[in-house]
């Protein structure tokens, strides 16, 4: 079975854990968009792993991991990530990690441009991680990007890289930024290319061979649906399609070969960076931060937190085509006597069932809440649906109704064993 897993909110929903949980029955785990601005935290066998570009399936033996053509890849960052994972005992070879030759390369000047553009926006800043993701996707759209295929021949790569650096330095001069050291950049990026070269290949035939031979593929989404450049809280979005459609365009596997699409959501709502957030609430935010939760895997930044949002999830289920939903962090409500659920957005007196298109309208929306009782007990030790308190079961059922698709699993903690099938 070929399955796409997508974050249904603004990212950080626990996709890495769900990918890890489902990889046991998969043969291939593929990533199709984004860059190392994303992070997956997976706790397995008592160890904590933080992944940025490497698919979560790497933590399982005998699984093939693929970084697809839709990804923008920081070669220096990836080499460091591979080094760290190997230091934790993870096996990474040219046989279990493949990189598409069509993936675009994030270069050091992209990060400088990203930071400068963000700074220039002042109070209207997007809240990017300044890792060069937007400028690299802009290069791709402008058809001036450097791709992993260019790394195959060191001589050709040196020529391509120097040409693009000279162009970038001219752009940076126009932006009032100092030129970057060409020789230093070429040396650093070329050293990373030497490490990654054995992993670079045309991954599209690999994916199609897997489909044709009946192998099971997991398509791992990065970030979340509302950071999608088309469907999200534009312009407070990322620069790629983080929705389910991006898994196909980012790996070369056609839509009719997909069997199942699973959304992942938190029982509450979080986001990192600027942008509208209708159910954001100081009380639930303080509660979760006091538990040591909701700090970014990549940046360490505290996440903005809010109550469960049925409006967001309903629309996300629609444009992603979710067949089912996996809900994580249900135990985040363990000490809440009451839980608020947003059922509609009040926009100037009109109740919306779906989010509006413009930021101005988003920011004027007020949440319409219904309140349900909490369960006021620790559920982190539960290992079956029968052990879950009735109040928690009713919350999950209500969320399923609002989303429009069944919640089939719930998470009651970060470990692999703390994932429970809903009955």
N, C-alpha and C positions, 0 to 999 in steps of 0.2 A: 504494500500500500504506500502510495506517495502522498505525503502530508506536508502542508505548509503550516508553520506556527508563527503567529503574528501577535505582537503586543497591541492590545486594543485601546490603550490610553495614550500617554505621552512617553512611553518607555519605562524601563525599570520595573516591569510587572512580574519578573521572575521567569522570563522565557528560557534563560539558561538552564534553570532547574528542570523545567518541563521538557526541554530538548534532551537533557541528560537522562531524565526519567524514561523518555520514549525511545532513546537510542538503542536500548537493549534489543529491541525487535527490528532495528533498522540496519541497513548495510552501508548507506551513504548519508552523510550530513553535509549540506551545502549552504553557503551564505551568498546572498545575491545583491546586497546593496550596503551603503554606508561605509564607514571607515573606523579608525580607532578612536573616534569620538564616542563610540558605543562601548559598553562594558557589560559582561555577564559575570555574575558571581555564582559559582556552583560549589556547594559543600557536599563532598562525597567521601565516604569511608573516613569521616572525621577530619578531612583536610579541606581547606578553603582554597579555591582556585579562582583567580580573576582573569578573565579572557577579554580581549579587545578585538582582535581580528581572527584568531584561530577559532574555528567552529567548536562548539561544546562537545561534540562527539569525540574529540581527541582524547578525552579522559577514559574512553573505553578501548580495550584492545581489539584489533581486527576490524576496525571501522575505517572507512575511507572518508576523509574530510576534504571538501572542495571550497576554495575561495573563488567565487564566480566573477564573470566579466563586469558585472554591475558594481562591484566594490571599488572604492578608491583606497589604495594601499600605501601606507607609509612604510617603505622598506626598512628604514632604520628602526622604527618602532616595532615592526614585526620580528626582526632579528632579536631584539631585546626580549620580546614576549616569548619567543621560542626558547631563548636561553633560560629565562626564569622558569618556564614549564619543565624543561629538561632537568633543572635543578631540583624540582619537586618530584622527580622520578617519572615524568611523562615521556613516553617514547614518541619522537617526531622524526620521520624520515621522508624521503622522496616518494615512498610507497604509500604512506597514509595521509600525507598532506600535499594536495595539488593546488596550484595557483593558475588562474586563467591568464593566458598570454594577452588577452584583451582588456584586462583590468588596468585602470589608469593609476599613475604613480603620484603620490603626495610628496612634494619636494620641500626642503626647508623654507624657500621663499614663499610658498603658499601659506605657511603658518604666519610669517611676518605680515603678509597682505591681509590675512584673516584678522589678525589683531588690530592692524591699522584701520581697516574698514569698520570693525566693531567699535573702536574708540571714536571714530569720526561720527558715529550715529548718536553719541552722547546718551541722553535719557531715552532715546528710541532704540537702544542697542537690542539685538536679538537675543543675546545671552548664549553665544556659541562657546564651544570649548577651546576655540582658537587653535585647532589642530589642522587647519588648512583644508577642511572638507569642502566648504563652499567654493573657494577659489579653484580647487582641483576639478570639481564638477563644471565650473564655468569654463575652464580650459577644454574640457571634454566637449561641451556645447559649442565652443568657439573653434573646435577642431585644431587645436594647437597643443594638445596634451602629450605627455610622455606615457607610453604603455609598457607593461611588463615584457611584451614581445621585444621591445627595443633592447632589453638587457641580455638577450641571448648571445649576441656577439659583442664582446667587450669593446672592440674598436668602434663599432657602429654606435654603441651606447654612449661612449665618450663624446662622439661627435654630436649626437642628438641632444645629450644633456648640456653640453657647452652652449649649443645654439639656443636652447630654451632659457638657460641662465642669463645669457646676454639680453634676450628679449625681456626677461623678468626684471633685470636691473634697470633697463630703460623705463619700464613701467613704474618701478619703485621710485626712480628719480622724479617722474612726473607726479607721484604721490607725495613727494617731499621726504622720502625715506632713504636712508643710506644704502648704497649698493652692498650686496653680499659678496663674500670672498669666494670667487669662482673655484680656485684650486682646492680650498678646504671642502667646499660642497661636493665637488667631483670626487675627491678622495673618500669622503664619508659615505656617499651614496653608492659609489662603485664597490666599496668594501661590503656593503650590505647586499648588493647585487650578486657578488661572488658567492655569498652564503645561500641566497634564494634561488640561484639559477637552476639547480637540479630539480626544483619543485615546479618550475614554469612549464606549462604545456597547453595545448588546445583542449580545454576541459569539456567543450560541448559534445564531441563524440563520446567522451567518457560517460557523461550524463546520459546520453541516448543509449549507449550500450547497457548501462545499468537498467534503464527503463525496459529495453527490449528483452533483457534476460530475466525480467521479473523481480529484480532486486527492489528492496524497500528504501525509499529516499525520504529524508526529512529536510525540509527547506527552512532554515533558521532565519527568522526576521531579526533585524536590528532596530533599535529605538522603538517607536510606537506609531500607531495609525494616525494620531493627530499631529505628528511631525511630518506627515506626508506632504510633499510640496504642492500637491493638487487638492487634497481633501482636508488638510490640517488647518491650524489657526494661523493662516498666512497673514503677514510675513514671518511670524514666529514659528518657523518650521525648519527642517533640515533641507538638504538640496537633492534628495532622492525620493523615489516612491517607496515608502515604508509599508504600504498596504500589500495585500496578497498578490496583486498583479505584478509587483516588483520582483517577486520570487521567480517569475517566468522570464521576464525581460532580463533579469540579472544573472540567469544561469543558462538560458537557451533551451529550456524545457518548455514545450508548448502547453497552453492551459488545459487542453483536453486529456493530458496525461496526469492531471492532478486528481486524486481520489477524495481528499479530505482537507478541510481548512479549519484549524483550531485557533481560536482567539485565547489570549491569556490576559487576565485582568487581576488587579488587586481587589480585595474586598472593599477598600477605600480608594482614593484617587491621589496620585502624586504627579508632579512635573518638576523639571529642572529648567532654570532659565526664565526669561521674561515671557510675557504673553498672557492672554485672558485665562481665567481659571474660576469658573462660576461657583463651585462648591468649596473653594479654599476657605479654611477655618483655623483660627489660631488655637482653639482648644484641642482639636484632634491633632494638629501639627505638634504642639507642645507634648501631648501625650505620647505620640510615636517617637519623637526625638528623645524623650526621657527614657524610653525603652532601649535606646541605642540603635534605633532603626532609621532608615530613610536618609542615608548619606551616600552620595554617588560613588559607584565602583571605579570610575575613571578619574574623577576630579576630587572626590572627598567632600564636595559641596553638600550642605543640608538641602534636602528636597523640600519643595513646597507641598503641603499636604491638605487634603480636603475629604469630605464625606463621599460615600458611594454616589455615583452619578449615572442614573439609568438613561438619561438623555444622550450622553456621550456614547455609552455602550450600545444603545439601540441603533444609532446611526453608524457606528463602527461595524456592527454586525451586518448592516445592510451593504455598505460599499466593499467590505472584505468578503462577504459571502460565508460567514462562519457557519459551520455545521454543528459546532459545540464550543463551549467555553470552559477553560480551566481557570479557576479562581484561586489565587494565592493569598497568603497573609490573613486568612480568616481569624487567626489567633491574635491579630493586632487589636481586635475589639474585646479581648477577654475581660478587661477591667472597665468596660464602658457600660453603665447602667442603661443607657439609651443609645440607639443608633439612628442617625438621620439618613434617609434615602431620597435623593433628588428624582422627582418624577416628571418635572417640566421646567422650562425656563420662562420666566415672566419678563417679556420685553415690552416695556412701556404699556403694560396692561394686557398684552396679548400673550397667551400661554403657548409656547412653542414645544412641539414634540421632538424636534431635531435642532441641532445647533445652527446658528445663522452663518452667513458667508464672510462678513466683514468683522474686523477687530473692534470697530466702533460699536457695532451691535452686540458682539460677544460681551464687551465690557459693561454694557448697560443691562445685561441680563441678570436677574435675581433668581436664586434657586427656589423652586416650589418643593417643599419637603413633606414627606410623611415620616413619622417616627415609630420605630419598633423597639421592643424591649431587648436589652442585651442578655447575655447568659451568665456573666459574672463568675466565671470559673476558668481554670487553665485547661485548654483543650490540646496543648502541644503534645501530650502523651497519647492522644487518641490515635488508633491505627485502623479503625474501621468506621463506617458510616453509622453503625448501631451505637457506637460510643459517643457520637456527637450530640450535644444537648439539643432539645427540641427547639429552643429559641433560635439557635444557630441554623438548624435545618430550615426553619421558616424564613429566616433571612435569605438563605441561598435560594429557596423556592421563589420568593418574591423577586429577587434579582433575575432569575431565569425568565419570569413573566415579563419583566420590563425590557430585558435584552432582546427577547424574541427567539432565543435558542437555548437549549438545555445547558446548564452548568453540570459537567460530567465528572469533574474532579475538583477537590479543594485541597489547599495546602495549609497545614497547621504548624509550620516551622520550616526552616531552611534546608533541612537534610532530605536526602533522597527518600528515606523511609517515611517522611512526614507528608506523604501525598496519598490522599484517600479517594477512592472511587465513590461517587454519589449513586445511591440506589433509589 
